[in-house]
């Protein structure tokens, strides 16, 4: 089992931080509502090693980011 691509790792961390930042202004309870759900969603995919699967996860996170921004 090899380590994930460092560039993808940086992207995952960056999108996580962006979603946390957006969660501060989330209408349904703010950061207290968003943080545990975000953490569990990312931890559910923490074991991914296939770059294609990691890229799919990043795309999903980008979609969620756009949805939160639209609120």
PDB file of N, CA, C and O in Angstrom:
ATOM      1  N   UNK A   1       0.842  -1.181   0.000  1.00  0.00           N
ATOM      2  CA  UNK A   1       0.000   0.000   0.000  1.00  0.00           C
ATOM      3  C   UNK A   1       0.885   1.242   0.000  1.00  0.00           C
ATOM      4  O   UNK A   1       1.689   1.432   0.913  1.00  0.00           O
ATOM      5  N   UNK A   2       0.743   2.080  -1.010  1.00  0.00           N
ATOM      6  CA  UNK A   2       1.588   3.256  -1.123  1.00  0.00           C
ATOM      7  C   UNK A   2       0.896   4.481  -0.539  1.00  0.00           C
ATOM      8  O   UNK A   2      -0.319   4.505  -0.343  1.00  0.00           O
ATOM      9  N   UNK A   3       1.708   5.491  -0.268  1.00  0.00           N
ATOM     10  CA  UNK A   3       1.183   6.745   0.261  1.00  0.00           C
ATOM     11  C   UNK A   3       0.465   7.497  -0.857  1.00  0.00           C
ATOM     12  O   UNK A   3       0.849   7.387  -2.021  1.00  0.00           O
ATOM     13  N   UNK A   4      -0.574   8.261  -0.512  1.00  0.00           N
ATOM     14  CA  UNK A   4      -1.291   9.004  -1.539  1.00  0.00           C
ATOM     15  C   UNK A   4      -0.426  10.120  -2.147  1.00  0.00           C
ATOM     16  O   UNK A   4       0.551  10.569  -1.547  1.00  0.00           O
ATOM     17  N   UNK A   5      -0.803  10.537  -3.311  1.00  0.00           N
ATOM     18  CA  UNK A   5      -0.134  11.618  -4.022  1.00  0.00           C
ATOM     19  C   UNK A   5      -0.141  12.884  -3.146  1.00  0.00           C
ATOM     20  O   UNK A   5      -1.206  13.300  -2.692  1.00  0.00           O
ATOM     21  N   UNK A   6       1.022  13.501  -2.900  1.00  0.00           N
ATOM     22  CA  UNK A   6       1.072  14.699  -2.041  1.00  0.00           C
ATOM     23  C   UNK A   6       0.226  15.858  -2.560  1.00  0.00           C
ATOM     24  O   UNK A   6      -0.323  16.623  -1.767  1.00  0.00           O
ATOM     25  N   UNK A   7       0.114  15.995  -3.873  1.00  0.00           N
ATOM     26  CA  UNK A   7      -0.709  17.076  -4.429  1.00  0.00           C
ATOM     27  C   UNK A   7      -2.182  16.845  -4.116  1.00  0.00           C
ATOM     28  O   UNK A   7      -2.903  17.779  -3.767  1.00  0.00           O
ATOM     29  N   UNK A   8      -2.627  15.594  -4.242  1.00  0.00           N
ATOM     30  CA  UNK A   8      -4.021  15.280  -3.912  1.00  0.00           C
ATOM     31  C   UNK A   8      -4.277  15.470  -2.427  1.00  0.00           C
ATOM     32  O   UNK A   8      -5.338  15.948  -2.025  1.00  0.00           O
ATOM     33  N   UNK A   9      -3.307  15.095  -1.623  1.00  0.00           N
ATOM     34  CA  UNK A   9      -3.436  15.266  -0.169  1.00  0.00           C
ATOM     35  C   UNK A   9      -3.627  16.733   0.189  1.00  0.00           C
ATOM     36  O   UNK A   9      -4.463  17.074   1.025  1.00  0.00           O
ATOM     37  N   UNK A  10      -2.845  17.596  -0.450  1.00  0.00           N
ATOM     38  CA  UNK A  10      -2.980  19.037  -0.207  1.00  0.00           C
ATOM     39  C   UNK A  10      -4.348  19.543  -0.642  1.00  0.00           C
ATOM     40  O   UNK A  10      -4.941  20.391   0.024  1.00  0.00           O
ATOM     41  N   UNK A  11      -4.856  19.016  -1.772  1.00  0.00           N
ATOM     42  CA  UNK A  11      -6.185  19.418  -2.237  1.00  0.00           C
ATOM     43  C   UNK A  11      -7.266  19.001  -1.247  1.00  0.00           C
ATOM     44  O   UNK A  11      -8.190  19.762  -0.963  1.00  0.00           O
ATOM     45  N   UNK A  12      -7.139  17.785  -0.725  1.00  0.00           N
ATOM     46  CA  UNK A  12      -8.132  17.286   0.238  1.00  0.00           C
ATOM     47  C   UNK A  12      -8.112  18.152   1.495  1.00  0.00           C
ATOM     48  O   UNK A  12      -9.167  18.539   1.998  1.00  0.00           O
ATOM     49  N   UNK A  13      -6.943  18.451   1.996  1.00  0.00           N
ATOM     50  CA  UNK A  13      -6.838  19.281   3.196  1.00  0.00           C
ATOM     51  C   UNK A  13      -7.391  20.678   2.935  1.00  0.00           C
ATOM     52  O   UNK A  13      -8.078  21.246   3.784  1.00  0.00           O
ATOM     53  N   UNK A  14      -7.090  21.231   1.762  1.00  0.00           N
ATOM     54  CA  UNK A  14      -7.570  22.575   1.426  1.00  0.00           C
ATOM     55  C   UNK A  14      -9.092  22.617   1.338  1.00  0.00           C
ATOM     56  O   UNK A  14      -9.711  23.550   1.851  1.00  0.00           O
ATOM     57  N   UNK A  15      -9.704  21.626   0.699  1.00  0.00           N
ATOM     58  CA  UNK A  15     -11.160  21.636   0.570  1.00  0.00           C
ATOM     59  C   UNK A  15     -11.811  21.412   1.940  1.00  0.00           C
ATOM     60  O   UNK A  15     -12.878  21.960   2.216  1.00  0.00           O
ATOM     61  N   UNK A  16     -11.179  20.616   2.789  1.00  0.00           N
ATOM     62  CA  UNK A  16     -11.690  20.420   4.149  1.00  0.00           C
ATOM     63  C   UNK A  16     -11.708  21.754   4.899  1.00  0.00           C
ATOM     64  O   UNK A  16     -12.697  22.099   5.545  1.00  0.00           O
ATOM     65  N   UNK A  17     -10.612  22.493   4.805  1.00  0.00           N
ATOM     66  CA  UNK A  17     -10.529  23.792   5.484  1.00  0.00           C
ATOM     67  C   UNK A  17     -11.537  24.783   4.911  1.00  0.00           C
ATOM     68  O   UNK A  17     -12.149  25.548   5.656  1.00  0.00           O
ATOM     69  N   UNK A  18     -11.711  24.770   3.594  1.00  0.00           N
ATOM     70  CA  UNK A  18     -12.687  25.663   2.970  1.00  0.00           C
ATOM     71  C   UNK A  18     -14.101  25.345   3.444  1.00  0.00           C
ATOM     72  O   UNK A  18     -14.884  26.248   3.736  1.00  0.00           O
ATOM     73  N   UNK A  19     -14.418  24.067   3.516  1.00  0.00           N
ATOM     74  CA  UNK A  19     -15.755  23.674   3.974  1.00  0.00           C
ATOM     75  C   UNK A  19     -15.961  24.034   5.436  1.00  0.00           C
ATOM     76  O   UNK A  19     -17.058  24.443   5.818  1.00  0.00           O
ATOM     77  N   UNK A  20     -14.933  23.893   6.259  1.00  0.00           N
ATOM     78  CA  UNK A  20     -15.048  24.319   7.658  1.00  0.00           C
ATOM     79  C   UNK A  20     -15.303  25.818   7.739  1.00  0.00           C
ATOM     80  O   UNK A  20     -16.148  26.273   8.510  1.00  0.00           O
ATOM     81  N   UNK A  21     -14.574  26.573   6.944  1.00  0.00           N
ATOM     82  CA  UNK A  21     -14.750  28.026   6.942  1.00  0.00           C
ATOM     83  C   UNK A  21     -16.165  28.407   6.500  1.00  0.00           C
ATOM     84  O   UNK A  21     -16.789  29.282   7.100  1.00  0.00           O
ATOM     85  N   UNK A  22     -16.662  27.758   5.465  1.00  0.00           N
ATOM     86  CA  UNK A  22     -18.027  28.025   5.003  1.00  0.00           C
ATOM     87  C   UNK A  22     -19.057  27.590   6.036  1.00  0.00           C
ATOM     88  O   UNK A  22     -20.143  28.164   6.116  1.00  0.00           O
ATOM     89  N   UNK A  23     -18.717  26.581   6.824  1.00  0.00           N
ATOM     90  CA  UNK A  23     -19.634  26.076   7.836  1.00  0.00           C
ATOM     91  C   UNK A  23     -19.929  27.078   8.935  1.00  0.00           C
ATOM     92  O   UNK A  23     -20.942  26.962   9.625  1.00  0.00           O
ATOM     93  N   UNK A  24     -19.060  28.055   9.105  1.00  0.00           N
ATOM     94  CA  UNK A  24     -19.289  29.076  10.140  1.00  0.00           C
ATOM     95  C   UNK A  24     -20.578  29.844   9.895  1.00  0.00           C
ATOM     96  O   UNK A  24     -21.243  30.266  10.841  1.00  0.00           O
ATOM     97  N   UNK A  25     -20.930  30.027   8.637  1.00  0.00           N
ATOM     98  CA  UNK A  25     -22.134  30.793   8.313  1.00  0.00           C
ATOM     99  C   UNK A  25     -23.279  29.899   7.846  1.00  0.00           C
ATOM    100  O   UNK A  25     -24.255  30.391   7.279  1.00  0.00           O
ATOM    101  N   UNK A  26     -23.172  28.592   8.077  1.00  0.00           N
ATOM    102  CA  UNK A  26     -24.226  27.665   7.655  1.00  0.00           C
ATOM    103  C   UNK A  26     -25.487  27.939   8.459  1.00  0.00           C
ATOM    104  O   UNK A  26     -25.417  28.042   9.684  1.00  0.00           O
ATOM    105  N   UNK A  27     -26.650  28.061   7.800  1.00  0.00           N
ATOM    106  CA  UNK A  27     -27.873  28.475   8.489  1.00  0.00           C
ATOM    107  C   UNK A  27     -28.415  27.505   9.530  1.00  0.00           C
ATOM    108  O   UNK A  27     -29.121  27.938  10.441  1.00  0.00           O
ATOM    109  N   UNK A  28     -28.117  26.214   9.435  1.00  0.00           N
ATOM    110  CA  UNK A  28     -28.721  25.247  10.355  1.00  0.00           C
ATOM    111  C   UNK A  28     -27.829  24.944  11.554  1.00  0.00           C
ATOM    112  O   UNK A  28     -27.626  23.772  11.874  1.00  0.00           O
ATOM    113  N   UNK A  29     -27.303  25.929  12.209  1.00  0.00           N
ATOM    114  CA  UNK A  29     -26.534  25.688  13.415  1.00  0.00           C
ATOM    115  C   UNK A  29     -25.066  26.038  13.298  1.00  0.00           C
ATOM    116  O   UNK A  29     -24.314  25.891  14.261  1.00  0.00           O
ATOM    117  N   UNK A  30     -24.658  26.490  12.155  1.00  0.00           N
ATOM    118  CA  UNK A  30     -23.283  26.947  11.995  1.00  0.00           C
ATOM    119  C   UNK A  30     -22.257  25.834  12.097  1.00  0.00           C
ATOM    120  O   UNK A  30     -22.497  24.692  11.706  1.00  0.00           O
ATOM    121  N   UNK A  31     -21.113  26.205  12.631  1.00  0.00           N
ATOM    122  CA  UNK A  31     -19.974  25.297  12.693  1.00  0.00           C
ATOM    123  C   UNK A  31     -20.248  24.086  13.587  1.00  0.00           C
ATOM    124  O   UNK A  31     -19.755  22.991  13.317  1.00  0.00           O
ATOM    125  N   UNK A  32     -21.027  24.278  14.645  1.00  0.00           N
ATOM    126  CA  UNK A  32     -21.343  23.158  15.540  1.00  0.00           C
ATOM    127  C   UNK A  32     -22.138  22.073  14.814  1.00  0.00           C
ATOM    128  O   UNK A  32     -22.054  20.899  15.174  1.00  0.00           O
ATOM    129  N   UNK A  33     -22.894  22.448  13.814  1.00  0.00           N
ATOM    130  CA  UNK A  33     -23.664  21.485  13.023  1.00  0.00           C
ATOM    131  C   UNK A  33     -22.803  20.853  11.937  1.00  0.00           C
ATOM    132  O   UNK A  33     -22.895  19.652  11.681  1.00  0.00           O
ATOM    133  N   UNK A  34     -21.976  21.660  11.306  1.00  0.00           N
ATOM    134  CA  UNK A  34     -21.203  21.217  10.138  1.00  0.00           C
ATOM    135  C   UNK A  34     -19.989  20.380  10.520  1.00  0.00           C
ATOM    136  O   UNK A  34     -19.723  19.365   9.876  1.00  0.00           O
ATOM    137  N   UNK A  35     -19.249  20.776  11.547  1.00  0.00           N
ATOM    138  CA  UNK A  35     -17.971  20.131  11.862  1.00  0.00           C
ATOM    139  C   UNK A  35     -18.075  18.615  12.064  1.00  0.00           C
ATOM    140  O   UNK A  35     -17.306  17.886  11.438  1.00  0.00           O
ATOM    141  N   UNK A  36     -18.986  18.099  12.903  1.00  0.00           N
ATOM    142  CA  UNK A  36     -19.020  16.635  13.074  1.00  0.00           C
ATOM    143  C   UNK A  36     -19.411  15.883  11.799  1.00  0.00           C
ATOM    144  O   UNK A  36     -18.900  14.793  11.542  1.00  0.00           O
ATOM    145  N   UNK A  37     -20.302  16.453  11.011  1.00  0.00           N
ATOM    146  CA  UNK A  37     -20.707  15.798   9.770  1.00  0.00           C
ATOM    147  C   UNK A  37     -19.585  15.815   8.738  1.00  0.00           C
ATOM    148  O   UNK A  37     -19.361  14.834   8.029  1.00  0.00           O
ATOM    149  N   UNK A  38     -18.895  16.930   8.669  1.00  0.00           N
ATOM    150  CA  UNK A  38     -17.773  17.041   7.745  1.00  0.00           C
ATOM    151  C   UNK A  38     -16.655  16.087   8.140  1.00  0.00           C
ATOM    152  O   UNK A  38     -16.070  15.413   7.292  1.00  0.00           O
ATOM    153  N   UNK A  39     -16.371  16.039   9.420  1.00  0.00           N
ATOM    154  CA  UNK A  39     -15.311  15.152   9.908  1.00  0.00           C
ATOM    155  C   UNK A  39     -15.640  13.690   9.609  1.00  0.00           C
ATOM    156  O   UNK A  39     -14.784  12.948   9.129  1.00  0.00           O
ATOM    157  N   UNK A  40     -16.856  13.281   9.887  1.00  0.00           N
ATOM    158  CA  UNK A  40     -17.209  11.877   9.650  1.00  0.00           C
ATOM    159  C   UNK A  40     -17.221  11.548   8.150  1.00  0.00           C
ATOM    160  O   UNK A  40     -16.866  10.436   7.761  1.00  0.00           O
ATOM    161  N   UNK A  41     -17.623  12.501   7.314  1.00  0.00           N
ATOM    162  CA  UNK A  41     -17.617  12.264   5.869  1.00  0.00           C
ATOM    163  C   UNK A  41     -16.193  12.093   5.354  1.00  0.00           C
ATOM    164  O   UNK A  41     -15.936  11.223   4.522  1.00  0.00           O
ATOM    165  N   UNK A  42     -15.270  12.912   5.840  1.00  0.00           N
ATOM    166  CA  UNK A  42     -13.893  12.792   5.388  1.00  0.00           C
ATOM    167  C   UNK A  42     -13.219  11.558   5.988  1.00  0.00           C
ATOM    168  O   UNK A  42     -12.411  10.918   5.314  1.00  0.00           O
ATOM    169  N   UNK A  43     -13.525  11.215   7.213  1.00  0.00           N
ATOM    170  CA  UNK A  43     -12.921  10.034   7.827  1.00  0.00           C
ATOM    171  C   UNK A  43     -13.421   8.747   7.180  1.00  0.00           C
ATOM    172  O   UNK A  43     -12.709   7.744   7.157  1.00  0.00           O
ATOM    173  N   UNK A  44     -14.636   8.773   6.660  1.00  0.00           N
ATOM    174  CA  UNK A  44     -15.165   7.594   5.976  1.00  0.00           C
ATOM    175  C   UNK A  44     -14.349   7.277   4.720  1.00  0.00           C
ATOM    176  O   UNK A  44     -14.310   6.132   4.270  1.00  0.00           O
ATOM    177  N   UNK A  45     -13.711   8.283   4.169  1.00  0.00           N
ATOM    178  CA  UNK A  45     -12.911   8.101   2.963  1.00  0.00           C
ATOM    179  C   UNK A  45     -11.417   8.210   3.233  1.00  0.00           C
ATOM    180  O   UNK A  45     -10.631   8.307   2.290  1.00  0.00           O
ATOM    181  N   UNK A  46     -11.015   8.196   4.470  1.00  0.00           N
ATOM    182  CA  UNK A  46      -9.601   8.370   4.818  1.00  0.00           C
ATOM    183  C   UNK A  46      -8.721   7.229   4.311  1.00  0.00           C
ATOM    184  O   UNK A  46      -7.522   7.424   4.112  1.00  0.00           O
ATOM    185  N   UNK A  47      -9.281   6.069   4.104  1.00  0.00           N
ATOM    186  CA  UNK A  47      -8.495   4.922   3.681  1.00  0.00           C
ATOM    187  C   UNK A  47      -8.319   4.794   2.174  1.00  0.00           C
ATOM    188  O   UNK A  47      -7.695   3.843   1.703  1.00  0.00           O
ATOM    189  N   UNK A  48      -8.854   5.731   1.424  1.00  0.00           N
ATOM    190  CA  UNK A  48      -8.735   5.653  -0.032  1.00  0.00           C
ATOM    191  C   UNK A  48      -7.284   5.801  -0.466  1.00  0.00           C
ATOM    192  O   UNK A  48      -6.566   6.668   0.031  1.00  0.00           O
ATOM    193  N   UNK A  49      -6.857   4.953  -1.392  1.00  0.00           N
ATOM    194  CA  UNK A  49      -5.496   5.027  -1.924  1.00  0.00           C
ATOM    195  C   UNK A  49      -5.490   5.179  -3.441  1.00  0.00           C
ATOM    196  O   UNK A  49      -4.493   5.613  -4.018  1.00  0.00           O
ATOM    197  N   UNK A  50      -6.598   4.824  -4.089  1.00  0.00           N
ATOM    198  CA  UNK A  50      -6.705   4.936  -5.531  1.00  0.00           C
ATOM    199  C   UNK A  50      -6.908   6.412  -5.906  1.00  0.00           C
ATOM    200  O   UNK A  50      -7.841   7.055  -5.425  1.00  0.00           O
ATOM    201  N   UNK A  51      -6.039   6.934  -6.758  1.00  0.00           N
ATOM    202  CA  UNK A  51      -6.098   8.354  -7.103  1.00  0.00           C
ATOM    203  C   UNK A  51      -7.408   8.732  -7.772  1.00  0.00           C
ATOM    204  O   UNK A  51      -7.906   9.838  -7.560  1.00  0.00           O
ATOM    205  N   UNK A  52      -7.972   7.850  -8.567  1.00  0.00           N
ATOM    206  CA  UNK A  52      -9.251   8.141  -9.220  1.00  0.00           C
ATOM    207  C   UNK A  52     -10.362   8.296  -8.188  1.00  0.00           C
ATOM    208  O   UNK A  52     -11.206   9.184  -8.309  1.00  0.00           O
ATOM    209  N   UNK A  53     -10.366   7.449  -7.190  1.00  0.00           N
ATOM    210  CA  UNK A  53     -11.375   7.538  -6.128  1.00  0.00           C
ATOM    211  C   UNK A  53     -11.186   8.816  -5.302  1.00  0.00           C
ATOM    212  O   UNK A  53     -12.164   9.453  -4.912  1.00  0.00           O
ATOM    213  N   UNK A  54      -9.947   9.182  -5.041  1.00  0.00           N
ATOM    214  CA  UNK A  54      -9.667  10.414  -4.296  1.00  0.00           C
ATOM    215  C   UNK A  54     -10.151  11.617  -5.096  1.00  0.00           C
ATOM    216  O   UNK A  54     -10.735  12.544  -4.535  1.00  0.00           O
ATOM    217  N   UNK A  55      -9.910  11.604  -6.401  1.00  0.00           N
ATOM    218  CA  UNK A  55     -10.371  12.707  -7.260  1.00  0.00           C
ATOM    219  C   UNK A  55     -11.903  12.794  -7.265  1.00  0.00           C
ATOM    220  O   UNK A  55     -12.456  13.894  -7.275  1.00  0.00           O
ATOM    221  N   UNK A  56     -12.586  11.656  -7.260  1.00  0.00           N
ATOM    222  CA  UNK A  56     -14.051  11.652  -7.189  1.00  0.00           C
ATOM    223  C   UNK A  56     -14.514  12.284  -5.877  1.00  0.00           C
ATOM    224  O   UNK A  56     -15.476  13.051  -5.851  1.00  0.00           O
ATOM    225  N   UNK A  57     -13.823  11.953  -4.795  1.00  0.00           N
ATOM    226  CA  UNK A  57     -14.157  12.541  -3.501  1.00  0.00           C
ATOM    227  C   UNK A  57     -13.954  14.045  -3.482  1.00  0.00           C
ATOM    228  O   UNK A  57     -14.755  14.777  -2.901  1.00  0.00           O
ATOM    229  N   UNK A  58     -12.894  14.506  -4.111  1.00  0.00           N
ATOM    230  CA  UNK A  58     -12.637  15.937  -4.199  1.00  0.00           C
ATOM    231  C   UNK A  58     -13.735  16.617  -5.014  1.00  0.00           C
ATOM    232  O   UNK A  58     -14.191  17.703  -4.656  1.00  0.00           O
ATOM    233  N   UNK A  59     -14.159  15.989  -6.099  1.00  0.00           N
ATOM    234  CA  UNK A  59     -15.246  16.543  -6.919  1.00  0.00           C
ATOM    235  C   UNK A  59     -16.540  16.641  -6.117  1.00  0.00           C
ATOM    236  O   UNK A  59     -17.264  17.632  -6.212  1.00  0.00           O
ATOM    237  N   UNK A  60     -16.827  15.607  -5.326  1.00  0.00           N
ATOM    238  CA  UNK A  60     -18.027  15.650  -4.464  1.00  0.00           C
ATOM    239  C   UNK A  60     -17.939  16.793  -3.464  1.00  0.00           C
ATOM    240  O   UNK A  60     -18.919  17.499  -3.227  1.00  0.00           O
ATOM    241  N   UNK A  61     -16.756  16.971  -2.877  1.00  0.00           N
ATOM    242  CA  UNK A  61     -16.561  18.042  -1.906  1.00  0.00           C
ATOM    243  C   UNK A  61     -16.706  19.413  -2.569  1.00  0.00           C
ATOM    244  O   UNK A  61     -17.260  20.333  -1.967  1.00  0.00           O
ATOM    245  N   UNK A  62     -16.221  19.557  -3.787  1.00  0.00           N
ATOM    246  CA  UNK A  62     -16.379  20.821  -4.521  1.00  0.00           C
ATOM    247  C   UNK A  62     -17.860  21.095  -4.783  1.00  0.00           C
ATOM    248  O   UNK A  62     -18.305  22.240  -4.697  1.00  0.00           O
ATOM    249  N   UNK A  63     -18.625  20.045  -5.104  1.00  0.00           N
ATOM    250  CA  UNK A  63     -20.062  20.205  -5.326  1.00  0.00           C
ATOM    251  C   UNK A  63     -20.746  20.677  -4.043  1.00  0.00           C
ATOM    252  O   UNK A  63     -21.577  21.585  -4.076  1.00  0.00           O
ATOM    253  N   UNK A  64     -20.399  20.066  -2.928  1.00  0.00           N
ATOM    254  CA  UNK A  64     -20.980  20.460  -1.641  1.00  0.00           C
ATOM    255  C   UNK A  64     -20.610  21.907  -1.323  1.00  0.00           C
ATOM    256  O   UNK A  64     -21.433  22.668  -0.814  1.00  0.00           O
ATOM    257  N   UNK A  65     -19.386  22.273  -1.623  1.00  0.00           N
ATOM    258  CA  UNK A  65     -18.935  23.655  -1.392  1.00  0.00           C
ATOM    259  C   UNK A  65     -19.794  24.637  -2.179  1.00  0.00           C
ATOM    260  O   UNK A  65     -20.211  25.664  -1.644  1.00  0.00           O
ATOM    261  N   UNK A  66     -20.062  24.328  -3.448  1.00  0.00           N
ATOM    262  CA  UNK A  66     -20.898  25.200  -4.270  1.00  0.00           C
ATOM    263  C   UNK A  66     -22.302  25.278  -3.725  1.00  0.00           C
ATOM    264  O   UNK A  66     -22.911  26.348  -3.745  1.00  0.00           O
ATOM    265  N   UNK A  67     -22.834  24.166  -3.237  1.00  0.00           N
ATOM    266  CA  UNK A  67     -24.182  24.154  -2.661  1.00  0.00           C
ATOM    267  C   UNK A  67     -24.258  25.022  -1.408  1.00  0.00           C
ATOM    268  O   UNK A  67     -25.233  25.747  -1.208  1.00  0.00           O
ATOM    269  N   UNK A  68     -23.231  24.948  -0.568  1.00  0.00           N
ATOM    270  CA  UNK A  68     -23.221  25.769   0.655  1.00  0.00           C
ATOM    271  C   UNK A  68     -23.103  27.236   0.293  1.00  0.00           C
ATOM    272  O   UNK A  68     -23.758  28.081   0.903  1.00  0.00           O
ATOM    273  N   UNK A  69     -22.273  27.546  -0.694  1.00  0.00           N
ATOM    274  CA  UNK A  69     -22.118  28.940  -1.117  1.00  0.00           C
ATOM    275  C   UNK A  69     -23.431  29.493  -1.672  1.00  0.00           C
ATOM    276  O   UNK A  69     -23.699  30.689  -1.555  1.00  0.00           O
ATOM    277  N   UNK A  70     -24.245  28.631  -2.274  1.00  0.00           N
ATOM    278  CA  UNK A  70     -25.509  29.077  -2.852  1.00  0.00           C
ATOM    279  C   UNK A  70     -26.541  29.425  -1.778  1.00  0.00           C
ATOM    280  O   UNK A  70     -27.492  30.157  -2.049  1.00  0.00           O
ATOM    281  N   UNK A  71     -26.360  28.910  -0.573  1.00  0.00           N
ATOM    282  CA  UNK A  71     -27.313  29.208   0.513  1.00  0.00           C
ATOM    283  C   UNK A  71     -27.129  30.608   0.910  1.00  0.00           C
ATOM    284  O   UNK A  71     -27.820  31.090   1.807  1.00  0.00           O
TER     285      UNK A  71
END
